[in-house]
């Protein structure tokens, strides 16, 4: 007989920690020009997600209401926030990669945007 996979429920306190750390990293990493929206909702088999809407310049961060395998400690919530916010760093390139046609100028602008975000973070 196998043991069931443990799962943990997240609450309002967990959501507040996740949201606060995402906002901290967004400011620290210079992710500007985006509206950030936060949700606390079911996300099967996930800890958190980031959904982007490039044209509208909206980042939707979602913290899952149930976590598989991992307890939602402050350290784990911050790790999830860091992971999802890291995706926002490269969003300009991801958006261009999904476009059917990209000009050289658009690609250069996307690379430049990511580079400018990374410069203050690199030694």
PEHUFEN-V253836 format. One record per backbone hydrogen bond with DSSP energy under -1.0 kcal/mol. CO is the residue of the C=O (numbers start at 1). NH is the residue of the N-H. If there is no record, write none. Layout:
BEGIN
<<CO NH> <CO NH>>
END
This chain:
BEGIN
<<6 69> <8 67> <11 15> <12 16> <13 17> <14 18> <15 19> <16 20> <17 21> <18 22> <19 23> <20 24> <21 25> <22 26> <23 27> <24 28> <25 29> <26 31> <27 30> <30 32> <35 59> <37 61> <39 63> <41 65> <43 46> <47 64> <49 62> <51 60> <53 57> <53 58> <57 35> <58 53> <59 37> <60 51> <61 39> <62 49> <63 41> <65 10> <67 8> <68 70> <71 73> <73 77> <74 78> <75 79> <76 80> <77 81> <78 82> <79 83> <80 84> <81 85> <82 86> <83 87> <85 89> <90 94> <91 95> <92 96> <93 97> <94 98> <96 99> <103 107> <104 108> <105 109> <106 110> <107 111> <108 112> <109 113> <110 114> <111 115> <112 116> <113 117> <114 118> <115 119> <118 121> <118 122>>
END
